[in-house]
Amino acid sequence: MPEATDDEHRDRAVISWAGKLKKIIGTPVAPDGGSLALEVEQVGGDVKFLILNRSIAARGTDAFETLSSERGMLSSDEVIAIIDLLEHLPIVGENADVGMVENFVTILKRKYQAAQPKTP
């Protein structure tokens, strides 16, 4: 059986990390002219951030509307897996706005699901 590539190991690690997400607890907006973030709590209580790059500087570049975490920019496959998770997480907390989460997910779907090849 062939060894997994570095990309495959990274994808599994991020998808495994994302699978531990428990709830969305915040929706901060970055001061860069448009980026959005989701503050998510994991099962063990750790808090992670998912950042949707919509900065003024990124507009018109490949970096616009990419998703990243503290691990760096996420691959298309990682984002597709995370979209499904985000749609099912409860949105709680004073700093969590349902409309912002819906907008975040809609943007990701438009960019990443539209790029997926159609299966017959």
Secondary structure as a PSIPRED ss2 file (coil, helix, strand):
# PSIPRED VFORMAT (PSIPRED V4.0)

   1 M C   1.000  0.000  0.000
   2 P C   1.000  0.000  0.000
   3 E C   1.000  0.000  0.000
   4 A C   1.000  0.000  0.000
   5 T C   1.000  0.000  0.000
   6 D H   0.000  1.000  0.000
   7 D H   0.000  1.000  0.000
   8 E H   0.000  1.000  0.000
   9 H H   0.000  1.000  0.000
  10 R H   0.000  1.000  0.000
  11 D H   0.000  1.000  0.000
  12 R H   0.000  1.000  0.000
  13 A H   0.000  1.000  0.000
  14 V H   0.000  1.000  0.000
  15 I H   0.000  1.000  0.000
  16 S H   0.000  1.000  0.000
  17 W H   0.000  1.000  0.000
  18 A H   0.000  1.000  0.000
  19 G C   1.000  0.000  0.000
  20 K C   1.000  0.000  0.000
  21 L E   0.000  0.000  1.000
  22 K E   0.000  0.000  1.000
  23 K E   0.000  0.000  1.000
  24 I E   0.000  0.000  1.000
  25 I E   0.000  0.000  1.000
  26 G E   0.000  0.000  1.000
  27 T C   1.000  0.000  0.000
  28 P C   1.000  0.000  0.000
  29 V E   0.000  0.000  1.000
  30 A C   1.000  0.000  0.000
  31 P C   1.000  0.000  0.000
  32 D C   1.000  0.000  0.000
  33 G C   1.000  0.000  0.000
  34 G C   1.000  0.000  0.000
  35 S C   1.000  0.000  0.000
  36 L E   0.000  0.000  1.000
  37 A E   0.000  0.000  1.000
  38 L E   0.000  0.000  1.000
  39 E E   0.000  0.000  1.000
  40 V E   0.000  0.000  1.000
  41 E E   0.000  0.000  1.000
  42 Q E   0.000  0.000  1.000
  43 V C   1.000  0.000  0.000
  44 G C   1.000  0.000  0.000
  45 G C   1.000  0.000  0.000
  46 D C   1.000  0.000  0.000
  47 V E   0.000  0.000  1.000
  48 K E   0.000  0.000  1.000
  49 F E   0.000  0.000  1.000
  50 L E   0.000  0.000  1.000
  51 I E   0.000  0.000  1.000
  52 L E   0.000  0.000  1.000
  53 N C   1.000  0.000  0.000
  54 R C   1.000  0.000  0.000
  55 S C   1.000  0.000  0.000
  56 I H   0.000  1.000  0.000
  57 A H   0.000  1.000  0.000
  58 A H   0.000  1.000  0.000
  59 R C   1.000  0.000  0.000
  60 G C   1.000  0.000  0.000
  61 T C   1.000  0.000  0.000
  62 D C   1.000  0.000  0.000
  63 A C   1.000  0.000  0.000
  64 F C   1.000  0.000  0.000
  65 E C   1.000  0.000  0.000
  66 T C   1.000  0.000  0.000
  67 L E   0.000  0.000  1.000
  68 S E   0.000  0.000  1.000
  69 S E   0.000  0.000  1.000
  70 E C   1.000  0.000  0.000
  71 R C   1.000  0.000  0.000
  72 G E   0.000  0.000  1.000
  73 M E   0.000  0.000  1.000
  74 L C   1.000  0.000  0.000
  75 S C   1.000  0.000  0.000
  76 S H   0.000  1.000  0.000
  77 D H   0.000  1.000  0.000
  78 E H   0.000  1.000  0.000
  79 V H   0.000  1.000  0.000
  80 I H   0.000  1.000  0.000
  81 A H   0.000  1.000  0.000
  82 I H   0.000  1.000  0.000
  83 I H   0.000  1.000  0.000
  84 D H   0.000  1.000  0.000
  85 L H   0.000  1.000  0.000
  86 L H   0.000  1.000  0.000
  87 E C   1.000  0.000  0.000
  88 H C   1.000  0.000  0.000
  89 L C   1.000  0.000  0.000
  90 P C   1.000  0.000  0.000
  91 I E   0.000  0.000  1.000
  92 V E   0.000  0.000  1.000
  93 G E   0.000  0.000  1.000
  94 E E   0.000  0.000  1.000
  95 N E   0.000  0.000  1.000
  96 A C   1.000  0.000  0.000
  97 D C   1.000  0.000  0.000
  98 V H   0.000  1.000  0.000
  99 G H   0.000  1.000  0.000
 100 M H   0.000  1.000  0.000
 101 V H   0.000  1.000  0.000
 102 E H   0.000  1.000  0.000
 103 N H   0.000  1.000  0.000
 104 F H   0.000  1.000  0.000
 105 V H   0.000  1.000  0.000
 106 T H   0.000  1.000  0.000
 107 I H   0.000  1.000  0.000
 108 L H   0.000  1.000  0.000
 109 K H   0.000  1.000  0.000
 110 R H   0.000  1.000  0.000
 111 K H   0.000  1.000  0.000
 112 Y H   0.000  1.000  0.000
 113 Q H   0.000  1.000  0.000
 114 A C   1.000  0.000  0.000
 115 A C   1.000  0.000  0.000
 116 Q C   1.000  0.000  0.000
 117 P C   1.000  0.000  0.000
 118 K C   1.000  0.000  0.000
 119 T C   1.000  0.000  0.000
 120 P C   1.000  0.000  0.000
